């Protein structure tokens, strides 16, 4: 089974051979490193840029306006903030040109905590991203979803932001990407560059297939009737664990929804689940003030008020200036499994 970094690599290779992807670029995205997390390792059209986030986004916009498809990488989302004005322009170009200038670029950046990255390598960008009109925003939680969502992003004529959860990039999936070998060792030998001299190394790519995942479609990862838990990215695995534990210990059946796409998002899936369970918890690790989960909670309250047996709850990171390096600082800033368990029980135990 591939891990998420390997699945991204295979998607990029498939796209450069089959989807007219012409450029993959960013700081250290090309040889010999292939990105800090090796997610672009071995990709033929990958090349290195200077450490210049504005230059990377500007180049991606130029390539897209010229009619080519590209994937640009900002090495950590913590450094994307000085490109906000360019991201706004990229998002409104198709609209302000009355549809005459598509912007088929994908912007890929690692997000979130979980790797002890401290203050400059632990932040989230999902709430900011959803405030950029004209962009589609996706965040996978499994290698197979990363593969399928990235292919969909590359095909899309609109700008798509592909948010990679840092903590999941080395986590292996439970589902095979069609065409990848079943053996982890075999896949590693084929597409992972060796340590040391890589000047003569060439990957041997498996013949993976086009299994795009429609942007805007959520996935139910646990079925349940007592509580709807809506999340995405790294928190999906935590939510699944909590759902399994609560079912085993207390008989509660939690329905876990992995949004996969933050915009457009699958409101119909969320709405149908809330109407069934009558209770909802929105979970993510971005800061709690002006959080994307707050928007979802507001919409749930506005549209489903008379269906609810408990007030919607949002569990997110504390609104601190940063995330500390020390383990206890990080774990007490962003939601952990114990926090999700406590929040879920709060909603389940509320008496209408």
Beta strands, then each sheet from edge to edge (+ up, - down):
strand 1: 21-26
strand 2: 46-48
strand 3: 69-74
strand 4: 105-111
strand 5: 136-139
strand 6: 160-165
strand 7: 219-222
strand 8: 227-231
strand 9: 254-258
strand 10: 261-263
strand 11: 280-287
strand 12: 313-317
sheet 1: 2+ 1+ 3+ 4+ 6+ 5+ 10-
sheet 2: 7+ 9- 8- 11- 12-
end
